[in-house]
Amino acid sequence: MNVLIVVTVLLVGYWIYEYWRHQRYVNSIPIRIHVNGTRGKSSVTRLIAAGLRAGGKRTIAKTTGTTPRVILPDGREAAIIRLMGANIIEQKYIFRYAAKEQPDSIVIECMAVNPAYQWITERKFVRSTVSVITNCRPDHLDVMGPTEESVAMSLSNTIPPNGICYTAEDKYFPLLKKVAKKRNCKIYQIRPIDVTQEELSNFNYIEHAENVQLALAVCAELGVPRNIALEGMQNSHPDPGALKKYVIYDEGKTLYFYNIFAANDPDSTARIINMIIGHLENAEKIIILNSRADRYFRSQQLLEAVSKLDFSYILLTGELPEKVAAYAYHIGIPNEKIIPLGEPSPELVYDKVLEITKNEAHILGIGNIAGRIKYGSQIVAYFKHKSKQHYEDLKWLNQ
């Protein structure tokens, strides 16, 4: 019995010491920016960090996008190796490492989905001085739902007491504002009206105006001039899952492949697809939907979203292709537009795209990039490889 008491006392003492030590690490970093939201968290985290670095602030950032990474003060990146899967305790170790670098600021992406864990992450691990909520859209409804309003309330857990919050959310801004008022937090709503198409064209990937505007607003709050912050952002590295376009010429046909796997909630996915192909004529519009067996509900949501759009074909890859196809039939997508493929080699997926293309096709990869064998990643890698191969062939021909 005495041994149990001693062990309990020692454990409690250790936990108290660990909490005290973590708070000391947190307090050693004067600017702490916590980025939350449905879509765009990784992009905005990177943009803010790049803008602050360009403005002379020693900055460390941590993202949990396609692959979790720490971005060092000089812009180099280090992968985070997870032996036991994602866990919010990870944020504690990030602060321990960051404090040793003595940064002026840290920009950290919220990795929690569960509302309670979001609250714990903010109040106990990050204690942000500036909060960012990109947007509030229907995603992870099984955890944050069942409604969009529930998602907004969940995301509001990272609004800090007595702090500052920036958001690009429109529909649920009144709700966020109400929560911010209760916590004596200043909240600002931004609009992507000051970012020009010319400025966006200077990014080496497809970036959203509202992400850039949000990051610029945070940088301005922290004293970095707009032109300096913007240049830093344009020269920074995007998240591996950032929206990119790969161009391929094969058999006299032109293929444009877009990696949209990062936008896997239905609202964001539909917006991006419409932005890319909504105005196109005289070209095949091919959607590749990659599914996971444990996220079948998400595949259903994405099918419902794309069923309202104009497309030529939808290729069903990944797990449960026949089940996903049955649901597509059920919601009214014509049989001739649906091509269940499953998990053949990515080369066969490419060959199928080439086969159904007459002259020009715009191919959009959506859904889950990971899964049992990370099949979505394999598809992206293959199209990227074909694009690079085409580029190398052109270089050789021009010599």
C-alpha positions in Angstrom: 0.0 0.0 0.0 2.8 2.4 1.0 4.5 1.6 -2.3 1.4 2.6 -4.2 1.1 5.8 -2.4 4.7 6.7 -3.0 4.4 5.9 -6.7 1.3 8.0 -7.0 2.9 10.9 -5.3 5.9 10.6 -7.6 3.8 10.5 -10.7 1.7 13.5 -9.6 4.9 15.4 -8.8 6.4 14.5 -12.2 3.2 15.7 -14.0 3.2 19.0 -12.1 6.9 19.5 -13.0 6.2 18.6 -16.7 3.3 21.1 -16.8 5.5 23.8 -15.1 8.3 23.1 -17.6 6.0 23.3 -20.6 4.6 26.6 -19.5 8.1 28.0 -19.1 8.8 26.9 -22.7 5.6 28.6 -23.9 6.3 31.8 -22.1 9.7 32.0 -23.6 8.2 32.5 -27.0 6.5 36.0 -27.1 4.4 35.5 -30.3 2.4 32.3 -30.5 0.0 31.9 -33.4 -2.5 29.0 -33.4 -4.0 28.2 -36.8 -7.3 26.3 -36.9 -10.2 25.9 -39.4 -11.6 23.4 -41.8 -9.5 24.0 -44.9 -6.3 25.9 -45.5 -4.7 25.5 -42.1 -1.4 24.1 -43.4 -1.2 26.7 -46.2 -1.9 29.6 -43.9 0.6 28.4 -41.3 3.3 28.3 -43.9 2.3 31.7 -45.4 2.4 33.4 -42.0 5.7 31.8 -41.1 7.2 32.8 -44.4 6.0 36.4 -44.0 7.3 36.7 -40.5 10.7 35.3 -41.6 10.9 37.8 -44.4 10.1 40.5 -41.9 13.2 39.6 -39.8 11.4 37.6 -37.1 13.0 34.4 -36.1 10.1 32.0 -36.6 9.5 28.3 -36.2 6.4 26.7 -37.7 4.7 23.3 -37.4 2.2 21.9 -39.9 0.2 18.7 -39.9 -0.8 18.8 -43.6 -0.1 16.0 -46.1 3.0 15.1 -43.9 3.7 16.7 -40.5 6.7 18.9 -40.5 8.7 21.5 -38.5 9.8 24.5 -40.5 13.0 25.9 -39.1 13.9 29.6 -38.8 16.0 29.5 -42.0 13.1 27.9 -44.0 14.5 24.4 -44.0 12.0 21.6 -43.1 12.3 18.5 -40.9 9.8 15.7 -41.1 8.0 14.6 -37.9 8.2 10.8 -37.4 5.2 9.4 -35.6 5.7 6.0 -34.2 2.3 5.7 -32.5 0.1 7.9 -34.7 -1.1 11.5 -34.2 -1.5 12.7 -30.6 -1.9 16.2 -29.3 0.9 15.6 -26.8 3.1 16.2 -29.9 2.5 19.9 -29.5 4.3 19.8 -26.1 7.5 18.4 -27.7 7.3 21.0 -30.5 7.5 23.7 -27.9 10.3 22.0 -26.1 12.3 21.9 -29.3 11.3 25.4 -30.4 12.2 27.1 -27.1 15.8 25.9 -27.6 16.0 27.8 -30.8 14.9 31.0 -29.0 12.5 32.2 -31.7 10.5 35.4 -31.7 7.4 33.6 -32.9 5.9 30.2 -33.4 3.2 29.4 -35.9 1.5 26.1 -35.1 -1.3 24.3 -36.9 -4.1 22.9 -34.7 -3.9 19.1 -35.0 -7.0 18.3 -32.9 -10.4 17.5 -34.3 -12.3 16.5 -31.1 -13.7 19.7 -29.6 -12.4 18.9 -26.1 -8.9 18.2 -27.5 -9.1 21.5 -29.4 -9.8 23.3 -26.1 -7.0 21.5 -24.3 -4.5 22.2 -27.1 -5.2 25.9 -27.0 -5.5 26.4 -23.2 -2.8 24.0 -22.0 -0.3 23.6 -24.8 -0.3 26.7 -27.1 -1.9 29.6 -25.2 -1.8 31.6 -28.4 -1.4 35.4 -28.5 -2.9 35.4 -32.0 -5.5 32.9 -33.2 -6.4 32.2 -36.8 -9.6 30.4 -37.9 -9.5 30.0 -41.7 -13.1 28.9 -42.3 -15.9 26.8 -40.9 -17.1 24.2 -43.4 -18.8 20.8 -43.1 -16.1 18.2 -42.3 -15.5 15.6 -39.6 -19.2 15.9 -38.8 -18.9 12.6 -37.0 -16.7 14.3 -34.4 -17.5 18.0 -34.5 -21.0 17.8 -36.0 -23.7 17.0 -36.6 -24.2 20.5 -38.1 -22.0 23.2 -39.7 -22.8 25.4 -36.7 -21.4 22.6 -34.4 -18.2 22.7 -36.5 -17.9 26.5 -36.0 -18.5 26.1 -32.2 -15.8 23.4 -32.1 -13.3 25.5 -34.0 -14.0 28.5 -31.7 -12.3 26.5 -28.9 -9.0 28.0 -30.1 -10.1 31.6 -29.7 -7.8 32.8 -26.9 -8.9 34.8 -23.8 -7.6 38.4 -24.0 -6.0 37.7 -27.4 -6.5 38.5 -31.0 -8.3 36.4 -33.7 -8.3 36.7 -37.4 -10.7 34.7 -39.6 -11.9 34.5 -43.2 -15.1 32.9 -42.2 -18.3 34.6 -43.4 -21.4 32.6 -42.6 -20.5 31.9 -39.0 -18.6 35.0 -38.2 -21.4 36.3 -35.9 -21.1 33.1 -33.8 -17.3 33.4 -33.6 -17.6 37.1 -32.7 -20.0 36.2 -29.9 -17.5 33.7 -28.5 -14.6 36.2 -28.9 -16.6 38.8 -27.0 -17.1 36.4 -24.0 -13.4 35.8 -23.9 -12.4 39.5 -24.3 -10.7 38.7 -27.5 -10.5 41.1 -30.5 -11.7 39.4 -33.6 -11.2 40.6 -37.2 -12.9 39.3 -40.3 -10.8 39.6 -43.5 -11.9 39.7 -47.1 -9.7 38.6 -50.1 -10.2 41.9 -51.9 -6.7 43.3 -51.8 -4.8 40.4 -53.3 -4.6 40.7 -57.1 -4.4 37.9 -59.7 -1.0 39.1 -60.7 0.2 38.6 -57.1 -1.3 35.2 -56.9 0.3 34.3 -60.3 3.8 34.8 -58.6 3.2 31.8 -56.4 4.7 28.5 -57.8 1.5 26.7 -57.0 -2.2 27.6 -57.0 -2.9 29.5 -53.8 -6.2 30.9 -52.6 -6.6 34.7 -52.2 -8.3 34.4 -48.8 -5.4 32.4 -47.5 -2.9 35.0 -48.6 -5.1 37.9 -47.3 -5.4 36.1 -43.9 -1.7 35.6 -43.6 -1.0 39.2 -44.7 -3.4 40.5 -42.0 -1.6 38.5 -39.3 1.8 39.7 -40.5 0.6 43.3 -40.5 -0.6 42.8 -37.0 2.9 41.8 -36.0 4.6 44.7 -37.7 5.7 43.2 -41.1 5.0 45.5 -44.1 2.7 44.0 -46.7 5.3 44.0 -49.6 7.9 42.3 -47.5 5.6 39.7 -46.1 4.1 39.0 -49.6 7.5 38.5 -51.2 8.4 36.1 -48.5 5.3 34.1 -49.0 5.8 34.0 -52.8 9.3 32.5 -52.3 8.3 29.9 -49.7 7.8 26.2 -50.1 4.1 25.1 -50.2 2.7 22.1 -48.3 3.3 18.8 -50.2 -0.5 18.6 -50.6 -0.9 22.1 -52.0 -3.0 22.5 -55.1 -0.7 22.1 -58.1 -1.1 21.6 -61.8 0.9 19.1 -63.8 0.9 19.3 -67.6 1.5 16.2 -69.8 1.6 15.8 -73.6 1.1 12.2 -74.7 0.0 10.6 -77.9 -0.9 14.0 -79.3 -3.2 14.7 -76.3 -2.8 17.3 -73.5 -3.5 16.3 -70.0 -3.7 18.7 -67.0 -3.6 17.0 -63.6 -4.6 18.9 -60.5 -3.8 17.6 -57.0 -6.9 18.5 -54.9 -6.6 15.7 -52.4 -5.9 18.2 -49.5 -9.4 19.7 -49.9 -11.3 16.6 -48.9 -14.5 18.2 -47.4 -17.3 18.5 -50.0 -17.8 22.3 -49.9 -14.1 23.1 -50.5 -13.7 20.4 -53.1 -16.7 21.6 -55.1 -15.5 25.2 -55.0 -12.0 24.3 -56.3 -13.4 22.0 -59.0 -15.7 24.7 -60.2 -12.9 27.2 -60.1 -10.7 25.0 -62.3 -13.2 23.5 -64.8 -16.4 25.5 -64.4 -15.6 27.7 -67.5 -14.1 25.0 -69.7 -15.5 23.8 -73.0 -14.3 21.3 -75.6 -12.3 19.3 -73.1 -12.8 16.2 -71.0 -13.3 16.9 -67.3 -12.2 13.8 -65.4 -12.5 13.4 -61.6 -10.5 10.7 -59.8 -12.1 10.0 -56.5 -9.9 7.9 -54.2 -11.7 6.3 -51.3 -10.9 4.7 -47.9 -13.0 1.9 -46.4 -13.0 3.6 -43.0 -14.1 7.0 -44.5 -16.9 5.8 -46.8 -19.1 8.6 -45.5 -16.7 11.1 -46.9 -16.8 9.5 -50.3 -20.6 9.8 -50.2 -20.3 13.5 -49.3 -17.9 14.1 -52.1 -20.1 12.3 -54.6 -23.1 14.4 -53.6 -21.0 17.5 -54.1 -19.6 16.7 -57.5 -22.9 15.3 -58.8 -24.1 18.9 -59.1 -21.1 19.9 -61.2 -20.4 19.5 -64.9 -17.9 16.6 -65.5 -17.3 14.0 -68.2 -16.2 11.0 -66.1 -15.5 10.0 -62.5 -12.9 7.3 -61.9 -13.4 5.5 -58.6 -10.0 4.4 -57.1 -9.0 3.1 -53.7 -11.0 0.8 -51.5 -14.7 -0.2 -52.0 -15.0 1.0 -55.6 -18.1 -1.1 -56.3 -19.8 0.2 -53.1 -18.9 3.8 -54.0 -20.1 3.2 -57.6 -23.5 1.9 -56.3 -23.9 5.1 -54.2 -23.1 7.2 -57.3 -25.8 5.4 -59.3 -28.2 5.9 -56.3 -27.8 9.7 -56.3 -28.3 10.0 -60.0 -24.9 10.1 -61.6 -25.3 8.5 -65.1 -23.8 5.0 -65.4 -21.7 5.9 -68.4 -19.9 8.5 -66.4 -18.8 6.2 -63.7 -15.6 4.0 -64.0 -14.8 1.8 -61.0 -11.1 1.0 -61.0 -10.1 0.0 -57.4 -6.4 -0.2 -56.8 -4.6 -1.2 -60.0 -1.1 0.2 -60.7 -1.2 4.0 -61.1 0.1 3.4 -64.6 -3.2 1.7 -65.5 -5.1 4.7 -64.0 -3.1 7.0 -66.2 -3.7 4.7 -69.3 -7.4 4.8 -68.6 -7.4 8.6 -68.5 -5.4 8.7 -71.7 -7.9 6.3 -73.4 -11.0 8.4 -72.6 -9.3 11.6 -73.6 -10.0 12.8 -77.1 -7.8 15.8 -77.3 -7.5 17.6 -74.0 -8.5 16.6 -70.5 -8.4 18.3 -67.1 -8.0 15.6 -64.4 -8.8 16.4 -60.7 -7.6 14.1 -58.0 -10.0 14.3 -54.9 -10.8 12.3 -51.8 -8.3 10.6 -49.5 -4.6 10.8 -50.4 -3.7 8.2 -47.8 -5.4 5.0 -46.9 -4.2 1.4 -46.6 -1.5 1.7 -49.2 -1.5 5.5 -49.7 -3.0 5.0 -53.1 -3.9 8.7 -53.6 -0.2 9.6 -53.1 0.8 7.0 -55.7 -1.6 8.5 -58.3 -0.2 12.0 -57.7 3.4 10.7 -57.9 2.7 9.0 -61.2 1.2 12.0 -62.9 3.9 14.1 -61.5 6.5 11.7 -62.9 4.8 11.8 -66.3 4.9 15.6 -66.2 8.6 15.7 -65.3 9.3 13.1 -68.0 7.6 15.4 -70.5 9.6 18.3 -69.3 12.9 16.4 -69.6 11.9 15.3 -73.2 11.3 18.9 -74.1 14.7 19.9 -72.7 16.4 17.2 -74.8 14.6 18.2 -78.0 15.5 21.8 -77.5 19.2 21.2 -77.1 
